[in-house]
């Protein structure tokens, strides 16, 4: 007869794996996470860094508010440009976006990000700027 700690360890491991599987964030949670990250990044890199041409800055009196109002759209774009690898107890999301030309002198930067999702949380493990085509 095996020692009592062996079945207890197996049971605890199975319960832990089951708990992780139940809390593995799905695409909807990733969309909300990505939307907030994009709002923060765009606000910081475009609104606060004065990347917009002067004429556009004069027209857009509240750039951060405008960006925040597009949270839902940004989340959907991020989800559409992401690939999810579901590992049951966790997921890996690989996202590539950007490169679209908004104005003759303004092109969105291209980014690649890898995000680990698990236990109801998200962790961006790698980001990099991609060269413009």
ABEGO torsion letter per residue (X at the ends): XBBAAAAAAAAAAAAAAAAAAAABBBAAAAAAAAAAAAAAAAAAAAAAAGABBAAAAAABABAAAAAAAAAAAAAAAAAAABBBBBAGABBBBBBBBEGBBABAABBBBBBBBBBBBBGGBBBBABBBBBBBX
